[in-house]
């Protein structure tokens, strides 16, 4: 696909306040423990990137509560995590301190308007399941700060009955989810003369969440990919109320995640 056509098609959807307030209320959802090195994403990064504690500096774009970059802390020299949500980066800093990790720094930053010239360049760049990479422009910023291995993860399919219903309510094709992000990124990299690879991770998730968390996850999540109107929000809330029991919802899914990775070593453009 022509680069101009990719730029035209691959644009942010929905609405996210630039202060990260729509994500601040979802910290609990994402504030899980730091995964071990047997985690599929972490193990893939270690196996492919071969990080070295004497020189590897990590940039974690859309870091959330820092789980995946902190999992690499013993294998790298430094970690810089950026996220639009101050609450998320504060949680990441607390997690690092509680774990005795001293080589990590987290900053609240809107990646879409970030001054990448002030960030420098990194030997390892990760963007794990984040809406921060949501357009040709935000992907170009990721390339600008990278001088080594890069990893971009996104949904191929959610395999979540609740999301399936919400996609129907808002009139979106849920089968695509984030797969366009991976396809557009791959095409851009091909045109740069790079040879990106992709691996797949299948996960099973099941958790019991409160109605407050359900509204935040699903109504807030829908706003992230569509301009949600009042009637659609009301229908989503009504649907969630209808499947709740004793003030909770059983949230289960079997998502398929694609991890695109490539090497920027030796490139100055």
C-alpha positions in Angstrom: 0.0 0.0 0.0 1.2 3.5 -0.8 2.6 5.4 2.3 0.1 8.2 1.7 -2.8 5.8 1.6 -1.6 4.2 4.9 -1.4 7.6 6.5 -4.9 8.4 5.3 -6.4 5.2 6.5 -4.5 4.7 9.7 -5.7 7.5 12.0 -6.8 7.6 15.6 -10.4 6.7 16.3 -12.6 7.7 19.2 -11.7 10.3 21.8 -9.0 10.2 24.5 -8.5 13.3 26.7 -4.9 14.4 26.4 -4.6 14.5 30.2 -5.1 10.7 30.4 -8.2 11.1 32.7 -10.1 8.4 30.8 -7.3 5.9 31.8 -6.7 7.1 35.3 -9.8 5.3 36.6 -8.7 2.0 35.1 -5.5 1.6 37.0 -6.9 -1.3 39.1 -7.7 -3.2 35.9 -4.1 -3.0 34.6 -2.2 -3.0 37.9 -1.3 -6.7 38.0 2.0 -8.2 39.3 5.2 -8.0 37.4 5.3 -11.1 35.1 8.1 -13.6 35.3 10.5 -14.3 32.5 8.3 -17.3 31.5 5.6 -14.9 30.4 5.2 -15.3 26.6 5.8 -11.7 25.7 8.7 -11.3 28.1 10.4 -14.5 27.0 10.0 -13.5 23.4 11.7 -10.2 24.0 14.6 -11.8 25.9 15.0 -14.5 23.3 15.0 -12.1 20.3 16.6 -8.9 21.7 19.3 -10.5 24.0 19.2 -7.4 26.3 22.4 -6.7 28.1 22.5 -5.0 31.6 25.7 -3.2 30.6 24.2 -1.2 27.7 20.6 -1.9 26.9 18.2 1.0 27.6 14.5 0.3 27.3 11.7 2.6 26.2 8.2 1.3 27.1 5.6 3.3 25.1 2.2 3.3 26.7 3.7 1.6 29.7 0.6 1.5 31.8 1.6 0.3 35.3 5.0 -0.8 33.9 4.5 -4.5 34.2 6.3 -5.6 31.1 9.3 -3.3 31.2 9.8 -3.9 34.9 9.9 -7.6 34.1 13.1 -6.9 32.1 14.8 -4.8 34.8 17.5 -7.2 35.8 18.5 -7.7 32.1 18.8 -4.0 31.1 20.7 -0.9 32.1 17.7 1.4 32.3 14.0 1.6 31.8 12.0 4.7 30.7 8.2 4.2 30.6 5.8 6.8 29.2 2.0 6.8 29.4 -0.7 9.4 29.0 -2.2 8.6 32.4 -0.5 10.1 35.4 -2.2 7.5 37.6 -0.7 4.7 35.6 2.8 6.1 35.7 2.5 6.7 39.5 1.4 3.1 40.0 4.4 2.0 37.9 6.8 4.0 40.0 5.3 2.6 43.2 5.6 -0.9 41.8 9.3 -0.4 41.0 10.0 1.0 44.4 8.1 -1.9 46.2 10.1 -4.4 44.1 13.5 -2.7 44.8 14.0 -1.8 41.2 16.2 1.3 40.9 16.9 1.6 37.2 13.4 2.6 36.0 11.8 6.0 35.5 8.1 6.6 34.5 6.7 9.8 33.0 3.2 11.0 32.2 3.3 11.9 28.5 0.9 12.0 25.5 2.8 10.0 22.9 0.9 11.6 20.0 2.5 15.0 20.8 5.7 13.9 22.5 8.9 15.7 21.6 10.9 12.6 20.7 14.1 14.7 20.3 14.2 15.0 24.0 13.8 11.3 24.6 17.0 10.2 22.8 17.2 6.7 21.2 16.9 3.3 22.8 18.4 -0.1 22.2 15.1 -1.8 23.0 11.6 -0.3 22.4 8.4 -2.0 23.4 4.8 -1.0 22.9 2.6 -3.7 24.5 -1.1 -3.7 23.8 -1.3 0.1 23.9 -3.5 2.6 22.0 -0.5 5.0 22.1 0.5 3.6 18.7 -2.7 4.4 16.9 -1.7 6.1 13.6 1.1 6.3 11.0 2.4 9.4 12.9 2.6 7.7 16.3 4.3 4.7 14.7 6.8 7.0 13.0 7.7 8.4 16.4 8.4 4.9 17.7 10.8 4.4 14.8 12.5 7.7 15.5 13.5 6.8 19.1 14.6 3.2 18.2 18.2 2.1 17.4 17.7 -1.6 18.2 15.0 -4.2 18.5 11.4 -3.1 18.6 8.3 -5.0 19.7 4.7 -4.0 18.9 1.9 -6.1 20.3 -1.8 -5.8 19.5 -5.0 -7.9 19.4 -5.6 -10.1 16.3 -8.9 -11.1 17.9 -10.3 -10.5 21.4 -12.5 -13.7 21.6 -14.6 -11.9 24.2 -18.4 -12.3 24.1 -18.9 -8.9 25.9 -16.8 -7.1 23.4 -18.6 -8.9 20.5 -21.9 -7.5 21.7 -20.5 -4.0 22.2 -19.0 -3.9 18.7 -22.5 -4.7 17.4 -24.0 -1.9 19.4 -21.6 0.7 18.0 -21.7 -0.8 14.5 -18.0 -1.7 14.3 -16.3 -4.8 12.8 -14.9 -6.4 15.9 -13.1 -9.0 13.9 -10.4 -6.4 13.0 -9.8 -5.1 16.5 -6.1 -4.0 16.3 -5.0 -6.2 13.4 -4.9 -3.2 11.1 -2.3 -1.7 13.3 -0.1 -4.7 12.8 -0.7 -4.8 9.1 0.0 -1.1 8.5 3.1 -1.3 10.6 4.4 -4.3 8.7 3.8 -2.6 5.4 5.6 0.6 6.5 8.6 -1.5 7.6 8.7 -3.5 4.4 8.9 -0.2 2.4 11.8 0.8 4.6 13.6 -2.3 3.5 13.2 -4.1 6.9 12.0 -7.6 7.4 9.6 -7.7 10.4 8.5 -10.9 11.9 5.4 -11.8 13.8 4.7 -14.3 16.6 1.3 -15.1 18.1 0.3 -15.5 21.8 -2.9 -17.1 22.9 -4.1 -16.2 26.4 -7.0 -17.1 28.6 -8.4 -14.5 30.9 -11.2 -14.9 33.4 -12.0 -12.5 36.2 -14.9 -11.2 38.2 -15.2 -7.4 38.0 -17.4 -4.9 39.8 -20.0 -2.9 37.8 -17.9 0.2 38.3 -14.9 -1.5 36.7 -17.1 -2.9 34.0 -18.5 0.5 33.0 -14.9 1.9 33.0 -13.5 -1.0 31.0 -16.3 -1.3 28.4 -17.8 2.2 28.1 -14.4 3.8 28.4 -12.9 1.3 26.0 -15.6 1.9 23.4 -14.9 5.6 23.5 -11.3 4.8 22.6 -12.3 3.5 19.2 -15.5 5.2 18.3 -17.3 8.5 18.8 -19.8 7.0 21.3 -23.2 8.8 21.4 -25.6 8.9 24.3 -27.9 6.2 23.1 -25.1 3.8 22.4 -23.6 4.4 25.9 -27.0 3.8 27.4 -27.4 0.5 25.5 -24.0 -0.7 26.6 -24.7 0.1 30.2 -28.1 -1.6 30.0 -26.4 -4.7 28.4 -23.8 -4.8 31.2 -26.5 -4.4 33.9 -28.4 -7.3 32.2 -25.5 -9.8 32.5 -24.5 -8.8 36.0 -25.0 -10.9 39.1 -24.9 -9.5 42.6 -23.2 -6.4 41.3 -20.4 -8.2 39.4 -19.7 -9.4 35.8 -17.8 -12.5 34.9 -15.3 -11.3 32.2 -13.8 -14.1 30.2 -11.8 -14.1 27.0 -9.3 -16.1 24.9 -7.6 -13.4 22.9 -5.1 -14.0 20.2 -2.2 -11.4 20.3 0.2 -10.7 17.5 3.7 -9.4 18.4 5.4 -7.7 15.5 9.2 -7.3 15.9 12.0 -5.8 13.9 15.6 -4.5 14.2 16.5 -0.8 13.7 20.2 -1.3 14.3 22.5 0.7 12.0 19.7 2.9 10.7 20.1 6.7 11.1 17.0 7.7 9.1 
